[in-house]
Amino acid sequence: MVSRSYTNLLDLASGNFPAMGQPRERKQLPRVMTVPGVISELDDDAASDVPSSVVQDRMIIVANQLPVKAKRMPDNKGWSFSWDEDSLLLHLKDGLPEDMEVLYVGSLRADVDLSEQDDVSQVLLDRFNCVPAFLPPDILSKFYHGFCKQHLWPLFHYMLPFSGNHGGRFDRSLWEAYVAANKIFSHKVIEVINPEEDYVWIHDYHLMVLPTFLRRRFNALRMGFFLHCPFPSSEIYRTLPVREEILKALLNSDLIGFHTFDYARHFLSCCSRMLGLEYQSKRGYIGMEYYGRTVGIKIMPVGIHMGQIESVLKLADKEWRVGELKQQFEGKTVLLGVDDMDIFKGVNLKLLAMEQLLKQHQKWRGRAVLVQITNPARGRGRDVEELQAEIQESCRRINETFGRPGYEPVVFIDRPVSLSEKAAYFTIAECVVVAAVRDGMNLTPYEYVVCRQGVSGSESSAESSGPKKSMLVVSEFIGCSPSLSGAIRVNPWNIEATAEAINEAISIADSEKQLRHEKHYRYVSTHDVAYWSRSFYQDMERTCKDHFIRRCWGIGLSFGFRVVALDRNFKKLNIDHIESAYIKSKKRAILLDYDGTVMPQTSINKTPSSEVISMINTLCSDVKNTVFVVSGRGRDSLGKWLAPCKKLGIASEHGYFVRWSADDVWENCGQSSDFGWIQIAEPVMKLYTEATDGSSIETKESALVWHHRDADPGFGAAQAKEMLDHLESVLANEPVAVKSGQFIVEVKPQGISKGSVAEKIFTSMAESGRQADFVLCIGDDRSDEDMFESIDNAIASGILNSSKSVFACTVGQKPSKAKYYLDDTADVINMLETLAEASDPSPSAGNSP
């Protein structure tokens, strides 16, 4: 059954959006096409006929908002545009190669009339290298104020919508608007992209499904994504009704970036628990295999733009005299908070901690002042209104209780404050307090440290030419906390502990403040925004280096779409081609896996159908054929299921037992018949089984297998790793191999594998004068890769002739040592039936060792 979200998105992904106004005639610009109002006109072929003239690497940065300020001209007859100097997107280009062109795609923070949009697009492209995406008003409201701010923002900050009035319940129409908006952004990128030369770097939670739209159009596109807010734990994230759609969309990126390891760990946990994907760390890089592509995971906190802060520090003396602030707060110890008006910034918790400080430590009454600068709210709604009222009430109460003539313990500034004015406050503050209950990064402490360092030549720096010092009290729930090892970290929910931390910060010796400041400044000044963007770009280069030497193609509908990337020599097995080679050959070896190859992996009843039995018997009856089923299953099960196939060879338990036909006895291919190791291994496995709910032990004649598919994914994987080490230790002197596989840990005799049984079959045929001139080997899992590898070894050693017909084939489009693939078991059966029809049955035929 297809979920509602998938059926709805089938329309959305093809550009069919409801209620978006009436069509209008399109106008083409040299490199930008703008179609205001109606998105259904923008089919996937839009602007493909306008090739980019750029032939060198270029970076296309896509974000919800362009780094441009738009202002209506006084006469109301035009627009004035300027760079937004506070925008991170503008500064990150400092870390990119000097000769790399940077193009921006995003929306404007202004309402541009429909009739003006084409002209505005051209101006922004020509003067700012910016491509604006104009969202229709109904889409914009539902996309930004709806899905982004009512659903994603609260959820990613650990706030669940327990009631309709608290955070907002999931609304599918808002999700559809989110998808529609991302679709609009994708078309703006498609209009200007040169897919073989350009990199695309997508930013933040507003555009998390954009990678799917771009990957669908350009399978080999080099694309990165960076999330600037927290990524919640799997327990929180999995409450999102469209959780898998978003995860799969993000995985269409080549590199996914996070500020901290916690955020990355939560994302990886979600991929493991919801999609069954596991990650690996190789030489310091984290990556996940996803249909043949390696999706890189980047952990790198963003920094500030040192040049901008330092230039502002010089301006601060002119635009906002630091001396005036020093005079205003003369004799006072200034604590500073700079936060957005947001329910997650913990502003009121900070005020309560200030109140507690003044209650518990009377020495600070009349001396300590908290200056709280609060930026205007970005969102809207009842939560913000209640927060504003609560903050104002706390400020009034504290000032009435502890204030006196000439002393106000809380100075609350709730208006827009320029960076230069903010720098002046940073310069005079003894300590900055950040009490956010959840924040993706928060660069306020970084800015404070740089401002306290000052710049040579400025008036305020000359006045305080002595040792620089600063103190930070920061919440442990913000992204910058791990990088500020000299800060006092607090749990902002613990009001008393936060108050004590503030007291400690402002009471500590100046020498200690100086040492902590120096440590922080060294880090902040070297890990700036250029360092961050350079590092991300270099990792994107490394992750994408094989893009154009591999074959890529897309499969799946809607947000189930993904790209399969495989070696160029890997191709689908052509039935006509193998049939022709089959007919021409004289001595054939056919090796078939059982589960997932001739029998569907999901089938509960593993007994083959009468049609499959008949087909196998037809193949075995051809005197030219040697046919084997090679499986990890036990010999009793295989012997029972395949009993009607009298001439079929069977290799069970990965080749530990081999039988050439039903009339032959089972051969034991193990190097040792000593199974004393079972008495050592089984108690260890039982110990982990008792401790791991959902795990079980499978006892075979030659092996022990511990399964943890039904256990908790994280705990099961951890226990499997621990068990692997434990078993390797206690079985070090035993003739066994301990291996981990997909949800299993297996102990089996050394030298036993599907590869060894395949070599045994090829060698036996060659020694009896029946060297195979046709080899077909089919399997679907990791153990079958040993068979594929054995074919190469047999060719290298002369057991097989390289000029003959060799078909190593895996089931499913995935990375493999095989050179061919078939899509599923139905394809396998269809191909084998074709070969059976081309066979020459003979009553005297059959396998012979």
C-alpha positions in Angstrom: 0.0 0.0 0.0 1.4 3.4 -1.0 1.3 6.0 1.7 -0.8 9.2 1.3 2.4 11.3 1.3 3.8 9.3 -1.6 0.6 9.5 -3.7 0.3 13.2 -3.2 3.9 13.7 -4.0 3.6 11.8 -7.3 1.8 14.9 -8.5 4.0 17.4 -6.7 7.2 15.9 -8.0 6.0 16.2 -11.5 5.1 19.8 -11.0 1.3 19.6 -10.5 0.6 21.9 -7.6 -3.0 22.8 -6.5 -4.3 26.3 -6.3 -1.5 28.3 -7.6 -3.2 30.9 -9.7 -3.7 31.2 -13.5 -1.0 30.6 -16.2 0.7 33.5 -17.8 3.0 33.8 -20.8 6.6 33.1 -20.0 9.5 35.5 -20.8 13.0 34.2 -21.4 16.1 36.1 -20.1 19.6 35.3 -21.3 20.4 33.0 -18.4 17.4 33.3 -16.1 13.8 32.3 -16.8 11.2 33.7 -14.4 7.7 32.3 -14.3 5.8 34.1 -11.5 2.7 32.6 -10.0 2.3 29.2 -11.7 4.8 26.5 -11.1 3.0 23.7 -13.0 4.4 25.4 -16.2 7.9 24.6 -15.1 8.4 21.1 -16.5 11.7 19.3 -15.9 13.1 20.4 -19.3 13.0 24.1 -18.4 16.1 26.0 -19.5 18.0 22.9 -20.6 18.3 24.7 -24.0 20.3 27.5 -22.4 23.7 26.1 -21.8 26.0 27.8 -19.4 28.9 29.7 -20.9 31.1 28.9 -17.9 33.6 26.1 -18.4 35.4 26.2 -15.1 34.2 24.9 -11.7 31.6 27.1 -10.2 29.8 27.1 -6.9 26.0 27.5 -6.8 24.9 28.3 -3.2 21.2 27.7 -2.6 19.5 29.0 0.5 16.1 30.2 1.6 17.2 33.8 1.4 19.7 35.6 -0.9 22.5 37.6 0.8 21.0 40.7 -0.6 19.0 43.5 0.9 16.1 44.9 -1.2 14.6 48.3 -0.6 11.8 50.1 -2.4 12.9 53.4 -3.9 11.4 56.6 -2.4 9.3 57.3 -5.5 7.9 53.7 -5.3 9.0 53.2 -8.9 11.9 50.8 -8.5 14.2 48.9 -6.2 17.6 49.5 -4.6 19.7 46.4 -3.8 22.8 46.0 -1.7 24.8 43.1 -0.2 23.7 41.9 3.2 27.0 42.1 5.1 25.7 40.1 8.0 24.9 37.1 5.8 26.9 33.9 6.3 26.4 33.0 2.6 28.2 36.1 1.5 31.3 35.4 3.6 31.7 31.7 2.9 33.1 32.5 -0.5 36.3 33.6 1.2 37.1 29.9 1.8 36.6 28.9 -1.9 39.3 29.1 -4.6 39.9 32.7 -5.7 39.1 31.9 -9.3 35.8 30.1 -8.5 32.7 32.0 -9.5 29.9 32.0 -6.9 26.3 32.1 -7.9 23.5 32.5 -5.3 20.0 31.1 -5.6 17.3 32.1 -3.0 14.4 34.3 -2.2 14.3 38.0 -1.5 13.1 39.4 1.8 10.8 41.7 0.0 7.4 41.6 -1.8 8.2 42.1 -5.5 5.2 42.7 -7.7 4.5 40.2 -10.4 5.1 42.8 -13.2 8.6 43.6 -11.7 9.9 40.1 -11.2 11.6 39.7 -14.6 13.4 43.0 -14.4 14.5 42.4 -10.8 15.8 38.9 -11.7 17.9 40.4 -14.5 19.3 43.2 -12.3 20.2 40.7 -9.5 21.9 38.3 -11.9 23.9 41.0 -13.7 25.0 43.0 -10.6 25.0 40.4 -7.8 25.3 37.0 -9.5 22.0 36.2 -7.7 19.0 34.2 -9.1 15.9 35.0 -7.1 13.1 32.5 -6.5 9.8 34.2 -6.2 7.3 32.2 -4.2 3.6 32.8 -4.7 2.1 34.3 -1.5 0.0 31.3 -0.6 3.0 28.9 -1.0 5.3 31.3 0.9 3.1 31.5 3.9 2.5 27.8 4.1 6.1 26.9 3.3 7.9 29.3 5.7 5.5 30.3 8.4 3.7 27.0 8.1 5.9 23.9 7.6 9.3 25.4 8.4 8.4 27.4 11.5 5.4 25.4 12.9 6.7 21.9 12.2 10.4 21.6 11.4 11.8 24.3 13.6 10.1 23.2 16.9 10.7 19.5 16.2 14.3 19.9 15.4 14.6 21.8 18.7 13.0 18.9 20.6 9.5 20.3 20.9 6.7 17.9 20.1 3.2 19.0 19.1 1.4 17.4 22.0 -1.6 19.7 21.4 -2.9 21.7 18.5 -2.2 24.9 20.5 1.4 23.9 21.3 3.7 23.7 18.3 0.9 22.8 15.8 -0.1 19.3 14.6 1.1 18.0 11.3 -0.8 19.5 8.3 -0.3 17.8 5.0 -1.2 20.9 3.0 1.8 22.6 4.7 4.1 19.7 3.7 2.8 20.0 0.1 3.6 23.7 0.1 7.1 22.8 1.4 7.6 20.4 -1.5 6.2 23.0 -3.9 8.6 25.6 -2.7 11.6 23.3 -3.0 10.4 22.5 -6.5 10.5 26.2 -7.4 14.1 26.5 -6.0 15.1 23.5 -8.1 14.0 25.1 -11.3 15.9 28.2 -10.5 19.1 26.1 -10.1 18.3 24.1 -13.3 18.0 27.3 -15.3 21.6 28.3 -14.7 23.5 25.1 -13.9 26.2 23.5 -15.9 25.9 20.0 -14.3 29.4 18.8 -15.4 31.3 21.8 -14.1 29.3 23.2 -11.2 29.1 22.3 -7.5 25.8 22.9 -5.7 25.8 23.7 -1.9 22.4 23.7 -0.3 21.8 25.3 3.1 19.5 24.6 6.0 16.2 22.9 6.9 14.1 25.0 4.5 15.4 23.1 1.5 15.9 19.5 2.7 14.0 17.9 -0.2 15.7 20.0 -2.9 18.5 17.4 -3.4 16.0 14.9 -4.7 14.7 17.3 -7.4 18.2 18.1 -8.5 19.4 14.5 -8.4 16.5 13.4 -10.4 17.5 15.8 -13.2 21.3 15.4 -13.0 22.3 12.0 -11.7 26.0 12.8 -11.4 25.6 16.3 -10.0 28.2 17.3 -7.3 26.0 18.4 -4.4 26.4 19.2 -0.7 24.0 20.0 2.0 24.7 21.7 5.4 22.2 21.8 8.2 22.6 24.9 10.4 20.1 23.9 13.1 20.2 20.8 15.4 19.2 17.4 14.1 17.1 15.7 16.8 17.5 12.3 18.3 15.7 9.4 16.5 13.1 9.3 19.3 12.0 12.8 18.4 12.6 12.8 14.6 10.7 9.6 14.0 7.5 11.3 15.1 7.5 13.3 11.9 5.0 11.7 9.5 7.3 12.5 6.5 10.4 11.3 8.2 11.6 8.8 5.5 10.9 11.2 2.6 13.2 13.8 4.2 15.9 11.3 5.0 15.9 9.9 1.5 16.0 13.3 0.0 19.0 14.3 2.1 20.8 11.1 1.1 20.6 12.3 -2.6 23.3 14.8 -1.6 27.0 13.7 -1.8 28.0 15.4 1.4 25.8 16.2 4.4 27.3 18.7 7.0 26.5 19.2 10.7 27.9 21.6 13.3 28.5 18.9 16.0 29.0 15.1 16.3 25.8 14.9 18.3 23.8 16.2 15.4 25.6 13.9 12.9 25.2 10.9 15.3 21.4 11.5 15.5 21.1 11.7 11.7 23.1 8.4 11.4 20.9 6.8 14.0 17.8 7.8 12.1 19.2 6.3 8.9 20.1 3.1 10.7 16.7 2.7 12.4 14.4 3.9 9.6 16.3 2.9 6.5 18.6 0.1 7.7 21.7 2.0 6.6 25.0 1.6 8.4 28.0 4.0 8.3 31.7 3.4 8.3 34.6 5.5 9.3 37.6 5.3 7.0 40.8 7.3 7.6 38.9 9.9 9.6 36.0 10.3 7.2 32.5 9.1 7.9 30.5 7.7 5.0 27.3 5.7 4.2 27.0 3.3 1.3 23.7 4.2 -0.4 23.0 2.3 -3.6 26.6 2.3 -4.7 27.1 6.0 -3.8 29.1 6.9 -0.7 27.3 9.8 1.1 29.9 11.6 3.2 29.1 13.0 6.6 30.9 16.3 7.6 31.2 17.5 11.1 32.5 21.1 11.2 31.1 24.0 13.3 30.8 27.2 11.4 32.9 30.3 12.4 32.6 34.0 12.2 34.1 36.4 9.6 37.1 37.9 11.3 37.6 40.7 8.8 34.0 41.9 9.2 34.2 41.9 13.0 37.5 43.7 13.1 36.4 46.3 10.6 33.3 46.9 12.7 35.4 47.3 15.8 37.1 50.3 14.2 33.7 51.8 13.3 32.3 51.2 16.7 34.3 54.0 18.2 32.8 56.4 15.7 29.2 55.1 15.4 28.7 54.2 19.0 31.2 55.5 21.4 32.4 52.8 23.7 33.3 55.6 26.1 29.6 56.5 26.5 28.8 53.0 27.5 31.7 52.9 29.9 30.4 56.1 31.5 26.8 54.8 31.6 27.9 51.6 33.4 30.8 53.1 35.4 31.5 51.0 38.5 29.2 48.2 37.3 30.0 44.7 36.2 28.2 44.2 32.9 26.8 40.8 31.9 25.6 40.6 28.4 23.0 38.5 26.5 22.3 38.7 22.8 19.5 36.5 21.6 16.7 36.2 19.1 13.1 36.5 20.5 12.6 32.8 20.3 11.2 30.2 22.7 14.4 28.2 22.5 16.8 30.9 23.4 16.2 30.7 27.1 16.0 34.4 27.6 13.6 34.1 30.6 15.7 31.4 32.1 18.6 33.8 32.0 16.6 36.5 33.7 15.6 34.1 36.4 19.2 33.1 37.0 20.1 36.8 37.3 17.3 37.2 39.8 18.7 34.2 41.7 22.2 35.7 41.6 21.0 38.9 43.2 19.1 37.0 45.9 21.9 34.6 46.8 24.8 37.0 46.4 23.9 40.4 47.8 27.3 41.8 47.0 26.3 42.1 43.4 23.2 44.2 44.2 23.9 47.7 42.8 27.0 46.3 41.0 25.9 43.6 38.5 23.9 44.6 35.4 22.5 42.3 32.8 22.1 44.0 29.4 19.8 41.8 27.4 19.7 42.6 23.7 16.8 40.7 22.0 16.6 40.7 18.2 13.1 40.8 16.7 11.2 37.5 16.4 11.5 35.7 13.0 8.5 33.6 13.6 5.0 34.5 14.8 2.2 33.1 16.8 0.9 32.7 20.3 4.2 31.1 21.7 6.2 34.2 20.7 3.6 36.6 22.2 3.5 34.7 25.5 7.3 34.6 25.6 7.5 38.4 25.1 5.0 39.0 27.9 6.8 36.6 30.3 10.2 38.3 29.6 8.8 41.8 30.2 7.2 40.7 33.4 10.5 39.2 34.6 12.4 42.4 33.8 9.8 44.5 35.6 9.8 42.3 38.7 13.6 42.2 39.0 14.1 45.9 38.5 11.3 46.7 41.0 12.8 44.3 43.6 16.5 45.1 43.3 16.6 48.4 41.5 17.4 51.7 43.1 17.9 55.3 41.9 20.8 55.2 39.4 20.8 51.4 39.3 18.7 49.1 37.1 19.8 45.4 37.3 18.3 44.5 33.9 18.6 46.7 30.9 16.3 45.1 28.2 16.8 46.2 24.6 14.2 44.8 22.3 14.9 46.7 19.0 17.1 45.9 16.1 20.8 46.6 17.1 23.5 47.1 14.5 26.6 45.1 14.5 28.7 48.1 15.4 26.5 48.9 18.4 26.6 45.3 19.5 30.4 45.3 19.2 30.4 48.3 21.6 28.4 46.3 24.2 30.7 43.3 23.7 33.7 45.5 24.3 32.5 46.6 27.7 31.0 43.4 28.9 32.8 41.3 31.6 30.9 38.2 30.7 28.5 36.9 28.0 25.7 34.5 29.1 24.0 32.2 26.6 21.2 30.2 28.2 19.6 28.7 25.1 17.7 25.4 25.7 18.6 24.3 22.2 20.5 26.1 19.4 22.2 24.8 16.3 25.4 26.9 16.7 25.1 30.4 18.2 28.0 32.6 17.2 27.5 35.2 19.9 30.3 33.9 22.1 32.7 33.9 19.1 31.9 37.5 18.3 32.3 38.5 22.0 35.8 36.9 22.2 37.0 38.8 19.1 35.5 42.1 20.3 37.2 41.7 23.7 40.5 41.1 21.9 40.0 44.3 20.0 42.1 45.5 17.0 45.3 47.5 17.1 44.9 51.1 16.2 41.4 51.5 17.6 40.7 54.1 20.3 39.1 51.6 22.7 41.9 49.1 22.2 44.5 51.7 23.0 42.7 52.6 26.2 42.8 48.9 27.3 46.2 47.9 26.0 46.8 45.5 28.9 46.1 41.8 28.9 42.8 40.9 27.3 40.3 38.9 29.2 36.8 37.5 28.8 34.4 35.0 30.4 31.7 32.9 29.0 28.7 31.1 30.6 27.1 29.0 27.9 24.4 26.4 27.7 25.6 22.8 27.1 22.7 22.5 24.6 24.2 24.9 21.9 26.4 23.9 19.0 29.4 26.1 19.9 29.7 24.7 23.4 32.0 21.8 22.6 34.5 24.1 20.9 34.7 26.6 23.9 36.6 24.4 26.4 37.3 27.4 28.6 33.7 28.4 29.0 31.6 27.5 32.1 29.0 25.2 30.7 25.5 25.1 32.4 22.2 23.4 32.2 20.0 26.5 31.7 17.0 24.6 33.2 18.9 24.6 36.5 18.4 28.2 37.6 20.4 27.9 40.8 23.4 26.3 39.0 23.3 28.9 36.3 23.3 31.7 38.9 26.3 30.1 40.6 28.1 29.8 37.3 27.5 33.5 36.6 28.9 34.4 40.1 31.9 32.2 39.4 32.5 33.8 36.0 32.6 37.4 37.3 34.4 36.5 40.6 37.2 34.6 39.0 40.8 36.0 39.1 41.8 38.2 36.2 44.7 35.9 35.4 42.3 33.0 34.9 40.0 35.1 32.7 43.1 36.0 30.6 44.1 32.4 30.1 40.6 31.4 29.1 40.3 34.3 26.7 43.6 33.5 25.0 42.6 29.9 24.5 39.2 30.9 23.0 40.7 33.6 20.8 43.2 31.2 19.3 40.4 28.8 18.3 37.9 31.5 17.1 40.5 33.4 15.0 41.8 30.2 13.2 38.4 28.5 12.8 36.6 31.3 11.0 34.0 31.1 8.3 36.6 30.8 5.5 38.2 27.8 7.3 34.7 26.2 7.5 33.8 26.7 3.9 37.2 25.6 2.6 37.0 22.4 4.6 33.5 21.6 3.4 34.5 22.3 -0.2 37.5 20.1 0.0 35.5 17.3 1.4 32.9 17.8 -1.3 35.7 17.5 -3.9 37.0 14.3 -2.4 33.5 12.7 -2.1 32.6 13.6 -5.7 35.9 12.7 -7.4 34.5 9.5 -8.9 31.3 10.9 -10.2 32.1 11.0 -13.9 33.9 7.7 -14.1 30.9 5.7 -12.8 27.6 4.9 -14.4 24.7 6.5 -12.6 21.0 6.1 -13.1 17.9 7.0 -11.2 15.3 4.6 -9.9 12.1 5.0 -7.8 9.2 7.3 -7.7 8.7 10.6 -5.8 10.9 10.7 -2.7 11.7 7.1 -3.1 13.9 8.3 -6.0 17.6 7.5 -5.6 20.6 7.2 -7.9 22.5 3.9 -8.3 26.2 4.5 -9.0 28.1 1.5 -10.4 31.3 0.7 -12.3 31.0 1.4 -16.0 31.7 -2.3 -16.8 28.7 -3.4 -14.7 25.6 -4.0 -16.8 22.4 -5.8 -16.9 22.6 -9.4 -18.1 21.2 -9.6 -21.6 19.1 -12.8 -22.0 19.6 -13.0 -25.8 23.4 -12.7 -25.3 23.6 -15.4 -22.6 21.3 -17.7 -24.6 23.5 -17.4 -27.6 26.6 -18.2 -25.6 24.8 -21.1 -23.9 23.8 -22.7 -27.2 27.3 -22.5 -28.6 29.0 -24.0 -25.5 29.8 -27.7 -24.9 30.6 -27.9 -21.1 28.7 -25.7 -18.7 29.0 -24.9 -15.0 25.9 -23.3 -13.5 26.1 -22.2 -9.8 23.0 -20.8 -8.1 22.4 -19.3 -4.7 19.1 -20.2 -3.1 17.6 -17.5 -0.9 17.2 -14.2 -2.8 18.2 -15.8 -6.1 15.9 -18.7 -7.1 13.7 -18.2 -4.0 12.5 -14.7 -2.9 14.2 -13.4 0.3 10.8 -12.4 1.7 9.1 -15.7 1.1 8.1 -17.5 4.3 7.6 -20.8 2.6 11.0 -21.7 1.1 9.8 -24.8 -0.8 10.3 -24.1 -4.6 7.3 -24.1 -6.9 6.7 -27.0 -9.3 7.7 -24.6 -12.2 11.1 -23.9 -10.6 11.6 -27.7 -9.9 10.8 -28.5 -13.5 13.1 -25.8 -14.8 16.0 -27.0 -12.6 15.4 -30.6 -13.8 15.5 -29.5 -17.4 18.8 -27.8 -16.9 20.3 -30.8 -15.0 19.1 -33.2 -17.8 21.3 -31.6 -20.4 24.5 -33.7 -20.5 26.5 -30.6 -21.1 25.5 -29.0 -17.8 26.9 -29.3 -14.3 24.3 -27.5 -12.1 24.8 -26.7 -8.4 22.8 -24.9 -5.7 25.3 -23.2 -3.4 23.7 -22.0 -0.2 24.3 -21.2 3.5 21.3 -23.3 4.4 21.7 -26.7 6.1 21.9 -29.9 4.1 18.7 -31.3 5.6 16.6 -28.3 4.5 18.1 -28.1 1.0 17.8 -31.9 0.6 14.2 -31.8 1.5 13.2 -28.8 -0.6 15.1 -29.9 -3.7 14.4 -33.7 -3.3 12.7 -33.9 -6.8 15.9 -32.7 -8.5 17.8 -36.0 -8.5 20.6 -34.8 -10.8 21.2 -31.5 -9.0 24.4 -30.8 -7.1 24.0 -29.2 -3.6 26.6 -27.4 -1.6 25.2 -26.6 1.9 26.5 -24.4 4.7 28.6 -22.4 2.3 30.2 -25.5 1.0 31.0 -27.4 4.1 28.9 -30.3 2.8 28.8 -31.1 -0.9 26.7 -33.6 -2.9 27.0 -34.0 -6.6 23.6 -35.6 -7.1 20.9 -37.2 -5.0 22.5 -40.6 -5.5 25.8 -39.5 -4.1 26.8 -39.2 -0.5 27.5 -35.9 1.2 31.2 -35.0 1.2 32.6 -33.2 4.2 34.9 -30.4 2.8 36.1 -29.1 6.1 39.8 -29.2 7.0 39.0 -30.4 10.5 36.3 -32.5 12.1 37.1 -31.2 15.5 34.1 -29.3 16.8 35.3 -28.8 20.3 35.3 -25.0 19.7 31.4 -25.1 19.9 31.7 -25.7 23.6 33.7 -22.5 23.8 31.7 -20.3 21.4 28.1 -21.3 22.3 28.3 -20.1 26.0 29.6 -16.8 24.8 26.7 -16.5 22.3 24.2 -17.5 24.9 25.5 -14.8 27.2 25.0 -12.1 24.6 21.6 -13.6 23.6 20.3 -13.3 27.2 21.5 -9.7 27.4 20.2 -8.6 23.9 16.4 -8.7 23.5 15.4 -9.9 20.0 18.6 -11.8 19.3 18.9 -15.6 18.7 21.4 -18.4 18.0 21.1 -20.6 14.9 23.0 -23.9 15.3 24.2 -25.5 12.1 26.1 -28.7 11.7 29.3 -26.9 11.0 28.7 -23.4 12.3 27.1 -21.2 14.9 25.3 -18.0 13.9 24.1 -15.2 16.2 21.3 -13.1 14.7 20.3 -9.6 15.9 18.0 -8.5 13.1 15.1 -8.2 15.5 17.1 -6.5 18.3 17.4 -2.7 18.8 19.6 -1.6 15.8 22.0 0.5 17.9 22.3 -1.9 20.8 22.3 -5.0 18.5 25.2 -3.6 16.4 27.1 -2.6 19.5 26.7 -6.1 21.0 27.7 -7.7 17.7 30.9 -5.7 17.7 31.6 -6.6 21.3 30.8 -10.3 20.6 33.1 -10.4 17.6 36.0 -9.2 19.7 35.1 -11.6 22.5 34.9 -14.6 20.2 38.1 -13.8 18.3 39.8 -13.6 21.7 38.6 -16.9 23.1 38.8 -18.8 19.8 42.3 -17.5 18.8 43.8 -21.0 18.9 40.9 -22.8 17.3 40.6 -23.8 13.6 37.7 -21.4 13.0 36.9 -18.1 11.4 34.8 -15.5 13.2 33.0 -13.1 10.8 30.3 -10.5 11.0 27.7 -10.0 8.3 24.4 -8.3 7.9 22.8 -8.6 11.3 24.8 -11.7 12.1 28.0 -12.9 13.8 29.1 -16.3 12.5 31.7 -18.9 13.7 32.6 -21.5 11.1 35.5 -23.8 10.2 38.4 -22.1 8.4 38.7 -22.4 4.7 34.9 -22.8 4.1 33.3 -20.3 1.7 31.2 -20.3 -1.4 34.3 -19.3 -3.2 36.2 -22.5 -2.2 33.3 -24.8 -3.3 33.1 -23.0 -6.7 36.8 -23.5 -7.2 36.4 -27.2 -6.2 33.7 -27.6 -8.9 35.7 -25.9 -11.6 38.8 -27.9 -10.7 36.9 -31.2 -10.7 35.5 -30.5 -14.1 38.9 -29.5 -15.5 40.6 -32.6 -14.1 38.0 -34.9 -15.6 38.6 -33.4 -19.1 35.4 -31.3 -18.9 36.8 -27.8 -18.5 33.9 -25.4 -18.5 33.6 -23.2 -21.6 30.4 -21.5 -20.1 30.1 -20.4 -16.5 27.0 -18.9 -15.0 27.2 -17.9 -11.3 24.3 -16.0 -9.7 23.9 -14.8 -6.1 22.5 -11.9 -4.1 24.5 -11.4 -0.9 28.0 -10.9 0.5 28.8 -14.6 0.7 28.2 -14.9 -3.1 30.9 -12.3 -3.7 33.4 -15.1 -2.8 32.0 -17.1 -5.7 32.4 -14.2 -8.1 36.0 -13.6 -6.8 36.8 -17.4 -7.3 35.9 -17.1 -11.0 38.7 -14.5 -11.4 41.1 -16.7 -9.4 40.2 -19.7 -11.6 40.8 -17.8 -14.8 44.2 -16.5 -13.4 45.3 -20.1 -12.5 44.2 -21.5 -15.8 41.3 -23.7 -14.4 38.9 -21.5 -16.6 39.7 -20.0 -19.9 39.4 -16.2 -20.0 38.3 -16.3 -23.6 35.2 -18.4 -22.8 31.8 -17.2 -21.8 31.8 -16.3 -18.1 28.7 -14.7 -16.5 29.1 -13.6 -12.9 25.7 -12.1 -12.0 24.4 -10.5 -8.8 20.7 -9.9 -8.0 19.8 -6.3 -7.6 21.6 -3.1 -8.7 24.3 -2.7 -6.1 28.1 -2.6 -5.9 29.5 -6.1 -6.6 32.5 -8.1 -7.9 30.1 -9.5 -10.5 30.1 -7.9 -14.0 26.4 -8.4 -14.5 23.1 -7.9 -12.6 19.5 -9.0 -12.8 16.9 -6.9 -11.0 15.2 -9.6 -8.9 14.3 -13.3 -8.5 11.7 -13.0 -11.2 14.4 -11.9 -13.6 16.6 -14.8 -12.6 13.8 -17.4 -13.1 12.9 -15.8 -16.4 16.5 -16.1 -17.6 16.9 -19.7 -16.3 13.7 -20.7 -18.1 15.1 -19.3 -21.3 18.2 -21.4 -20.9 16.1 -24.4 -20.0 14.2 -24.0 -23.2 17.5 -23.9 -25.1 18.7 -27.1 -23.4 19.0 -30.6 -24.9 17.6 -33.0 -22.3 19.1 -36.4 -22.2 18.2 -39.3 -19.9 21.8 -40.1 -19.3 22.9 -36.6 -18.4 23.8 -35.4 -14.9 26.5 -34.1 -12.6 29.6 -36.1 -12.2 32.5 -35.4 -9.9 
